[in-house]
Amino acid sequence: MIRKGEDLDFSQIATFDNFAGCRRTEISEDRLTVFDKDGDVVGFVVESRKGLLGRPYIEYLAVDNRYRRQGLAAKLIQAIESKHAGNRLFISSEATNTAMLNLLKNEGYIMAGRIANANLSGADELYFFKHIN
């Protein structure tokens, strides 16, 4: 089940969250959505507060390693898409994250640009968009 994140979800999210930022703040601002599998939070997606270029932007997307390759990330993205009909939705990924790049391709996202060496690892950050009907 996909639902809004709640304060009680924080401890489960923390077990697989590798991103910067504050999930507690994102929950309090209603920007965090979770995938709840039988009472366990196994994935989350965060919308940016400010967006990108005046458009909605998915800032973070994570799925617990034990539940990857089961379509959960696609369902989380689709849940955010459903809130933005008639708009462009942006998302980004490190150029080295082939699983995410394949997901974005399969979900119909189009590359919008690249920032070279943007990540601490030296990897480029690739930006994508999709016009949501």
C-alpha positions as CSV (number, residue, x, y, z in Angstrom):
1,M,0.0,0.0,0.0
2,I,1.2,3.5,-0.8
3,R,0.5,6.2,1.8
4,K,1.7,9.4,3.4
5,G,4.7,8.9,5.6
6,E,4.0,9.2,9.4
7,D,6.3,9.8,12.3
8,L,6.1,6.2,13.3
9,D,7.7,5.2,10.0
10,F,11.0,7.0,10.7
11,S,12.7,4.1,12.5
12,Q,12.0,1.7,9.6
13,I,13.0,4.2,7.0
14,A,16.3,4.8,8.8
15,T,17.3,1.1,8.2
16,F,17.7,1.6,4.5
17,D,18.0,5.3,4.0
18,N,21.3,6.4,2.5
19,F,20.4,10.0,1.6
20,A,21.1,13.3,3.1
21,G,18.2,15.4,4.4
22,C,15.8,15.0,7.2
23,R,13.0,12.4,6.8
24,R,11.3,13.8,10.0
25,T,11.0,17.2,8.4
26,E,9.8,15.7,5.1
27,I,7.1,13.7,6.9
28,S,6.0,16.8,8.8
29,E,5.7,18.7,5.6
30,D,3.7,15.9,3.9
31,R,6.4,15.5,1.2
32,L,7.3,11.9,2.0
33,T,5.3,8.9,0.7
34,V,6.0,5.4,1.7
35,F,5.4,1.9,0.4
36,D,3.9,-0.1,3.3
37,K,4.1,-3.9,2.8
38,D,2.0,-5.6,5.5
39,G,2.9,-3.0,8.1
40,D,6.6,-2.7,7.1
41,V,7.9,0.4,5.4
42,V,10.0,-0.9,2.5
43,G,10.4,2.1,0.3
44,F,9.9,5.9,0.2
45,V,9.9,8.8,-2.2
46,V,10.3,12.5,-1.3
47,E,9.1,15.5,-3.3
48,S,11.3,18.6,-3.2
49,R,9.9,21.5,-1.3
50,K,11.0,24.0,-4.0
51,G,10.9,21.8,-7.1
52,L,13.2,22.2,-10.1
53,L,12.8,25.0,-12.6
54,G,9.4,25.8,-11.2
55,R,8.3,22.2,-11.7
56,P,7.7,19.3,-9.3
57,Y,10.9,17.3,-8.6
58,I,11.4,13.9,-7.0
59,E,14.3,14.5,-4.6
60,Y,14.8,11.0,-3.1
61,L,13.6,7.5,-3.9
62,A,14.7,4.5,-2.0
63,V,13.6,0.9,-1.6
64,D,15.0,-1.5,1.0
65,N,17.5,-3.9,-0.6
66,R,15.4,-6.9,0.3
67,Y,12.5,-5.6,-1.8
68,R,14.3,-4.3,-4.9
69,R,13.4,-5.5,-8.4
70,Q,9.8,-6.0,-7.5
71,G,8.3,-2.9,-9.1
72,L,8.0,-0.9,-5.8
73,A,10.1,2.1,-7.0
74,A,8.0,2.3,-10.2
75,K,4.8,2.3,-8.0
76,L,6.2,5.1,-5.8
77,I,7.1,7.2,-8.8
78,Q,3.6,6.6,-10.3
79,A,2.0,7.7,-7.0
80,I,3.8,11.1,-7.3
81,E,3.0,11.3,-11.0
82,S,-0.7,11.0,-10.2
83,K,-0.5,14.2,-8.2
84,H,0.9,16.3,-11.1
85,A,-1.3,15.8,-14.2
86,G,-0.7,18.4,-16.9
87,N,2.8,19.2,-15.6
88,R,6.4,18.1,-16.1
89,L,7.9,16.0,-13.3
90,F,11.6,16.0,-12.9
91,I,13.9,13.4,-11.2
92,S,17.7,12.8,-11.2
93,S,20.1,10.0,-10.7
94,E,23.8,9.4,-10.6
95,A,25.1,8.4,-13.9
96,T,26.5,5.2,-12.3
97,N,23.1,4.0,-11.0
98,T,22.1,1.7,-13.9
99,A,19.1,0.2,-12.1
100,M,17.6,3.7,-11.6
101,L,18.5,4.7,-15.2
102,N,16.7,1.6,-16.5
103,L,13.7,2.3,-14.3
104,L,13.4,5.9,-15.6
105,K,13.7,4.7,-19.2
106,N,11.0,2.1,-18.6
107,E,8.7,4.7,-17.0
108,G,9.1,7.1,-20.0
109,Y,11.4,9.7,-18.6
110,I,13.5,11.8,-21.0
111,M,17.0,13.0,-20.3
112,A,17.0,16.8,-19.7
113,G,20.6,17.4,-18.8
114,R,23.7,16.6,-16.9
115,I,25.9,18.2,-14.2
116,A,29.4,16.8,-14.5
117,N,31.2,15.6,-11.4
118,A,28.2,16.7,-9.2
119,N,28.5,13.9,-6.7
120,L,31.1,13.3,-4.0
121,S,32.0,10.1,-5.9
122,G,32.8,12.2,-9.0
123,A,29.8,10.8,-10.9
124,D,27.7,13.0,-13.1
125,E,24.1,13.7,-12.0
126,L,21.7,13.1,-14.8
127,Y,18.3,14.9,-14.9
128,F,15.2,13.6,-16.5
129,F,11.6,14.7,-17.0
130,K,8.3,13.3,-18.0
131,H,5.2,15.2,-19.1
132,I,2.4,13.8,-16.9
133,N,-1.0,13.5,-18.7
